[in-house]
């Protein structure tokens, strides 16, 4: 009897040591946050703003790795094929789901091939018009556009960009005919409106903020379902003339499909802790990102709903990329 107990104790001890050893080996692995765009963009800045504190929270080295190309699909596809152990993740945003409908040939499924790891926050956009447009809200803009079909232009950062899709969704939902002028960057698109060469643009709230008191442009409404904390007096487009309209961007970390729940929850807990850190919150604020802590189960629901909505947005725009 004593011998059996000794054997059982030894077996359990060996198993426990194996588990501890596995956990220790896991903690020594470097965590890579893949940014699917070039350095300097919002997702790159966001990943770097969190990497140092994430390293401390996880007890692991965290590095940021840029893998740009094909509108973010190169780096995202790389993560989809990575080992599902929680050490490789993509710094994702709404463009992740947009790609599922925008690209006719995509080497991964934005929903099925990824594990939600942590939601960080969201950012809204703002409808801006040249002051010659006689509109002070979305309803008046829609009425004016319907009275002048094909006579107004809107500028964007290019076909398939957030600035293009947000406005194309607006015109599709409102039944208006406003001509698209695709450019190469949001700054260029805003300049077109400031100069009067274009009559409208939808730009990120943080970028629009500097023009709130500029007489060369008028802000009509924010695209998110709730008002932006950066422009609290500006109504949403949905409440000021176009019910049901919503276009905003979430930000978060996704891993490959199959990351163990325990590991996904560990990463989520680490990010949740960071979203209470004043230094991290200040960095997010500079990016126009409103933080929102949520469980991975809730993040998964958000991703599913957003995928459906973005499919509608892309369909309304008519944009496709081979």
C-alpha positions in Angstrom: 0.0 0.0 0.0 2.9 2.3 1.0 4.7 1.6 -2.2 1.6 2.4 -4.3 1.3 5.8 -2.5 4.9 6.5 -3.1 4.5 5.7 -6.8 1.4 7.9 -7.1 3.1 10.8 -5.3 6.1 10.5 -7.5 3.9 10.5 -10.6 1.9 13.5 -9.5 5.1 15.3 -8.6 6.6 14.7 -12.0 3.4 15.9 -13.7 3.4 19.0 -11.6 7.0 19.7 -12.4 6.2 19.3 -16.1 3.3 21.8 -15.9 5.5 24.3 -14.1 8.3 23.7 -16.6 5.9 24.3 -19.5 4.6 27.5 -17.9 8.1 28.8 -17.3 9.1 27.9 -20.8 6.1 29.8 -22.1 6.9 32.9 -20.0 10.4 33.1 -21.5 9.0 33.2 -25.1 9.1 36.7 -26.7 5.7 38.1 -27.6 5.5 39.6 -31.0 2.8 42.2 -31.9 2.6 42.3 -35.6 1.5 45.6 -37.1 0.2 45.0 -40.6 1.0 48.5 -41.8 4.1 50.7 -42.1 5.6 52.4 -39.0 4.0 55.7 -38.0 0.3 54.7 -38.5 -2.3 54.5 -35.8 -1.9 50.8 -35.2 1.8 51.1 -35.1 1.7 53.9 -32.6 -0.9 52.1 -30.5 1.2 48.9 -30.4 4.3 50.7 -29.3 2.4 52.7 -26.8 1.4 49.5 -25.0 4.4 47.2 -25.6 6.5 48.3 -22.6 3.7 48.0 -20.1 2.5 44.7 -21.7 5.9 43.2 -21.2 5.8 44.1 -17.5 2.2 42.8 -17.1 2.9 39.5 -18.9 6.4 38.9 -17.6 7.7 38.4 -21.1 9.7 40.4 -23.7 7.3 42.2 -26.1 8.4 43.5 -29.5 6.5 45.3 -32.2 7.1 44.0 -35.8 5.9 45.8 -38.9 4.8 43.5 -41.8 3.1 45.9 -44.2 1.6 45.2 -47.6 -1.6 44.8 -49.5 -3.7 47.0 -47.3 -2.7 45.1 -44.1 -3.5 41.6 -45.4 0.2 40.5 -45.6 0.9 40.9 -41.9 -2.5 39.7 -40.8 -2.2 36.6 -43.0 1.2 35.9 -41.3 -0.4 36.0 -37.9 -3.2 33.7 -39.1 -0.6 31.0 -39.9 1.5 31.5 -36.8 1.7 29.1 -33.9 -1.4 29.5 -31.7 0.4 29.8 -28.3 -0.3 33.4 -27.6 3.1 34.7 -28.5 2.1 36.2 -31.9 -0.7 38.6 -32.3 -1.8 41.3 -34.8 -2.6 44.8 -33.8 -6.0 44.9 -35.6 -8.7 47.5 -36.3 -11.9 47.8 -38.4 -9.8 47.3 -41.5 -9.4 43.7 -40.4 -13.1 43.0 -41.1 -13.3 45.3 -44.0 -10.7 43.2 -45.8 -13.1 40.2 -45.7 -15.5 41.9 -48.1 -13.1 44.3 -49.9 -10.6 41.8 -51.2 -11.9 39.2 -53.7 -8.9 36.9 -53.0 -8.0 36.7 -49.3 -5.8 33.9 -47.9 -7.5 33.9 -44.6 -11.0 34.2 -43.0 -11.1 37.4 -40.7 -13.6 35.6 -38.4 -12.6 31.9 -38.4 -8.8 32.2 -38.5 -8.3 34.4 -35.4 -8.7 34.3 -31.6 -9.8 37.5 -29.8 -7.2 38.4 -27.2 -8.0 41.9 -26.0 -10.1 44.8 -27.0 -8.5 48.2 -26.4 -10.9 50.9 -27.5 -12.5 52.7 -30.5 -12.3 55.8 -32.5 -14.9 57.8 -34.4 -14.9 59.9 -37.6 -16.4 63.3 -38.4 -18.4 64.5 -41.5 -16.8 67.8 -42.5 -18.0 70.2 -45.3 -16.9 73.4 -46.9 -18.8 76.4 -45.5 -20.3 77.1 -49.0 -22.5 74.0 -48.4 -25.7 75.3 -46.8 -25.9 72.6 -44.1 -25.4 72.6 -40.4 -26.3 69.0 -39.7 -26.6 65.7 -41.5 -30.3 66.2 -42.4 -29.6 69.5 -44.1 -26.7 68.0 -46.0 -28.8 65.2 -47.3 -31.5 67.5 -48.4 -29.0 69.7 -50.2 -27.3 66.7 -51.9 -30.7 65.4 -53.1 -31.5 68.8 -54.6 -28.2 68.8 -56.4 -27.4 65.3 -57.5 -23.9 64.8 -58.9 -23.0 68.4 -58.3 -21.0 67.9 -55.1 -17.8 66.0 -54.5 -16.3 64.2 -51.5 -12.6 63.6 -51.0 -11.0 60.5 -49.5 -7.7 58.9 -48.8 -8.2 56.4 -51.7 -10.5 53.6 -52.8 -11.2 51.2 -49.9 -9.8 53.6 -47.3 -11.9 54.3 -44.1 -12.5 57.8 -45.4 -13.9 56.4 -48.7 -16.0 53.7 -47.2 -17.5 55.9 -44.5 -18.7 58.4 -47.0 -19.8 55.9 -49.5 -21.9 54.2 -46.8 -23.4 57.6 -46.0 -24.4 58.3 -49.6 -25.7 54.8 -50.1 -27.8 54.9 -47.0 -29.1 58.4 -47.6 -29.8 57.8 -51.3 -27.6 60.8 -52.4 -25.4 61.2 -55.4 -22.1 62.8 -54.3 -19.0 62.2 -56.6 -16.0 60.5 -55.1 -12.5 62.1 -55.5 -9.9 59.5 -54.3 -6.5 60.9 -53.2 -3.6 59.3 -51.4 -3.9 60.5 -47.8 -6.5 61.9 -45.4 -4.5 65.1 -45.1 -4.9 65.7 -48.8 -8.6 65.0 -48.7 -9.1 67.5 -45.9 -7.1 70.1 -47.9 -9.4 69.6 -50.8 -12.3 70.6 -48.6 -10.5 73.5 -47.0 -9.7 74.9 -50.5 -13.3 74.3 -51.8 -12.3 71.9 -54.5 -14.3 69.2 -52.7 -17.4 69.8 -50.6 -17.1 67.0 -48.0 -14.9 64.6 -46.3 -15.2 62.1 -43.4 -12.0 62.1 -41.3 -10.9 60.7 -38.0 -12.2 62.7 -35.0 -8.7 63.3 -33.6 -7.8 64.9 -37.0 -11.0 66.8 -37.3 -10.6 68.2 -33.8 -8.0 70.8 -34.9 -10.6 72.2 -37.4 -13.4 72.6 -34.9 -13.0 76.4 -34.8 -11.7 76.8 -38.4 -13.9 79.0 -40.5 -12.8 77.2 -43.7 -14.7 74.0 -42.7 -17.9 73.1 -40.8 -18.3 69.9 -38.7 -21.7 68.3 -39.1 -21.7 65.1 -37.1 -19.7 62.1 -35.7 -20.0 58.7 -37.3 -20.0 56.6 -34.0 -23.2 55.4 -32.3 -22.4 57.7 -29.4 -21.0 61.2 -29.3 -17.3 61.5 -29.1 -15.7 62.7 -25.9 -13.4 64.9 -28.1 -16.3 66.7 -29.6 -19.1 66.3 -27.0 -21.3 69.0 -28.4 -21.3 67.6 -31.9 -24.3 65.2 -32.6 -23.9 61.8 -34.2 -24.9 61.5 -37.8 -27.6 59.0 -36.8 -29.3 61.4 -34.4 -28.9 64.4 -36.7 -30.4 63.1 -39.9 -29.5 59.6 -40.9 -30.9 57.0 -38.4 -29.0 53.7 -38.4 -25.7 55.1 -39.7 -22.6 54.0 -37.9 -19.0 53.9 -38.9 -16.3 53.7 -36.3 -13.1 51.7 -35.7 -12.3 49.3 -32.9 -8.8 48.5 -31.9 -7.5 45.3 -30.3 -5.2 42.3 -30.4 -6.0 39.1 -32.3 -4.1 35.8 -32.2 -4.3 32.8 -34.6 -7.3 30.5 -34.3 -6.8 28.0 -31.5 -5.0 30.0 -28.8 -5.9 28.2 -25.5 -8.6 30.0 -23.5 -6.3 30.3 -20.5 -3.6 32.1 -22.5 -6.1 34.3 -24.2 -7.6 35.3 -20.9 -4.2 35.9 -19.4 -3.4 38.4 -22.2 -6.8 40.0 -21.8 -6.2 40.5 -18.1 -2.9 42.1 -18.8 -4.4 44.6 -21.3 -7.3 45.2 -18.9 -4.8 46.3 -16.3 -3.1 48.6 -18.7 -6.4 50.3 -19.5 -6.4 51.6 -15.9 -2.9 53.0 -16.2 -2.9 56.9 -16.4 0.2 56.9 -18.6 -1.3 54.4 -21.1 -4.6 56.3 -21.1 -2.8 59.5 -21.9 -1.2 57.9 -24.9 -4.5 56.5 -26.2 -6.0 60.0 -25.8 -3.4 61.4 -28.1 -4.5 58.9 -30.7 -8.1 59.8 -30.4 -8.9 56.3 -29.0 -11.6 56.0 -26.4 -10.6 53.0 -24.2 -13.0 50.2 -23.5 -12.2 47.2 -21.5 -14.1 44.0 -22.3 -13.9 40.3 -22.0 -12.9 38.2 -24.9 -16.4 36.8 -25.2 -17.8 40.3 -25.6 -15.0 41.2 -28.0 -15.9 38.1 -30.1 -19.5 39.4 -30.2 -18.3 42.8 -31.3 -16.2 41.3 -34.0 -19.1 39.3 -35.4 -21.5 42.3 -35.5 -18.8 44.5 -37.0 -18.1 42.0 -39.7 -21.7 42.1 -40.8 -21.8 45.9 -40.7 -18.6 46.3 -42.6 -19.8 43.9 -45.3 -22.8 46.3 -45.8 -20.5 49.3 -45.9 -18.2 47.7 -48.6 -21.3 46.7 -50.6 -22.7 50.2 -50.5 -19.3 51.6 -51.7 -19.1 49.2 -54.6 -15.3 48.9 -53.9 -13.5 45.7 -54.7 -9.8 44.9 -54.8 -8.4 41.8 -56.6 
